[in-house]
Amino acid sequence: MNLLIFIAIIALLILGHELGHFVAARMAGVQVEEFGIGFPPRLLTLFEAGGTKFTLNLLPFGGFVRPVGEDDPEAPGGLAAASKRKRVAVLLAGPLANVALAILAFTIAYKFASPDFSKVMVAGVEPGSPAEQAGMLEGDLILAVQGQSVDSFKSLQTVVSQNLGKPVVLDLLREGKQISVELVPREQPPQGSGPIGIVLGYPTRSVPWPEALKLGATSTYVQFREIVLLPGRLLSGQIAPQEARVSGFKGMYDMLSWAGEIDRSTQRPFLTLNMVGLISVGLAIANLLPIPALDGGRLMFVAIEALLGRRLSPKYEGLAHAIGFLLLIMLMLYINLQDFVNPIVLPR
């Protein structure tokens, strides 16, 4: 089931990206020769419509749209013969489609399970911890600690850190009833654990669609910003290299499986939809990188043409994209191999 869900999600994101290119090309009056699922060599032609062949290809690493005259400005009705504005629109349409899919995924997630950041909930209790010994349960809302109101993770952590090794009283709300428990926060908790031994979370609520859309757009922007800033933070030492690694299909499968496992316990696909949004944002950014054969590489050549006032030789541009494509396949093989050699460690 996890594998089928993963295949469906990746197929949706790839097809959405390529559909963006396809629709933009047709709107710009550019003919499309082929709409391919996967990379060549071609396995079979699924069907043909409007002069476009829809094909299934051997290498399952993505998809492509092949417009007429992609690198030939002499081909009538082709992409290279179109104006710079039309070429930019067609090239940007794929990444923008992924941005739109990310906003949609985040919006649906927040519509039915929007976190209430004004409340703190116990999302998990570690075995043998002070929290378990005191009788705290998953789903408890933490109202106060030592008589001080709790309205954020920080407010709880501040009071707890001031009372390590001392008895503290926590006021909880459980199934509509207020109860109190007493425990002693550990001065030296096990590695990866906290003084109390709980996983903190937020209760969720259903919100109106306009609010969900706003949250979805904000989350997409935040994820976009975080990924763009990631290399700088890695170079400055703000994050460890293992936290900034690129994942391939197995890594994405592991993340989606982990999210699905948690979502099945809560009966809400919140984490899964957030992972879909994150992957879609990642695809948008990856395709905008200035690497020949990618959308960003082709946009780079349009920018060079605009700066120079003339088009570079189609022969050399086509050669650059061909070399870029081979390097891209090698890079993707390496990244996917790393997912098996050095799997991503996910929280449990």
C-alpha positions, 0 to 999 in steps of 0.5 A: 500500500505504501509503495502504491501511494508513493508511486501515485504521489510521484506520478502526480507531481511529475505529470503536474510539472510536465502538464504545466509545460504542455499547457503553456506551450499550447497556449503560446502556439508551440506544437508539442511532439511528445509528452513522456513519462520517464526518460528515454529510451521509449518503451511504448506509445500510450496514445496520440492526440492533437499531434502529441505522442504520449509515451512511457519510457524506460528510466523512471526518474521523471518525465518530459515534454518535447516541443517542436524545434526545442533547439532549432530556431528555424523550425516553424511553430517551434519553441526556439522560434518563439519570442523570449517572453513565450519561451520563459513562460513555457519554461517557468510553467513546470516549476510553477505547476509544482508550486501550485500543487504544493499550495494545494497539498498544504491547503488541504492538510490545514483545512482539516488539521490546522495546528492550534499554536496557542495550545501545547499537547502531549504527542507521545510519552517515552517508556520509563520516563517521569511523564509515564510514571506520573500517568501522562497520556498521549493527547493530554493538553498541558494547561499550566506548570507550577501554576504558570500558564502554558501557551507555547513549547518555550513557556513549558520548557522554561519552567521545567528547566528551572526546576530540574530535580525538583517536584513540579505540578502540571495541570492537564486537560484530558477528555474535557476534564482537568487533572493534575500530575506531579513529577520530577524533571530529570537533570540528566535525561538520556540522549535524545530525550527531555527532562520530562520524557514527552514529545510535544505537539499541537492540537488540531482544528478544522479551519475555513478554506480561505484561512487554510489557503493562506496557511498553505501559501505561507507554508509553501513560501517558508519551505521554498525559503528554507531550501534556498537558504540551506546551502548557505547555512550548511557552508556557515556551519549552522546545520550539519551535513547529514541534515542537508543531504539530498534524497532520492526516490528511496529517501522520499519513499521512506519519508512518506511511509513514516508520515503515513504510519503516523497519519494512520494512527491519528486518522488524518493525512496531515503529515503525508500532505505536508510531505507531498507539499515539501517534495513538490517545492523541492521539485520546483527548485531543482528544476530551476537550477541553472543546469543545462537540460533543466528548465533553469538551464534553458532559462539561463540561455534565454537570459544570456540571449537577452544580455548579448542581444543575440542567440547563441549557436543552437548547435552549442546550446543543444550540445550543452543540454545533451551533456547536461542531461547525461550528467543529470542522469549520473547525479540522480543515480548517485543520489538514489544509490546513497539512499541505500548506502546511507539511508535517511534516519527518521524520528520514531 
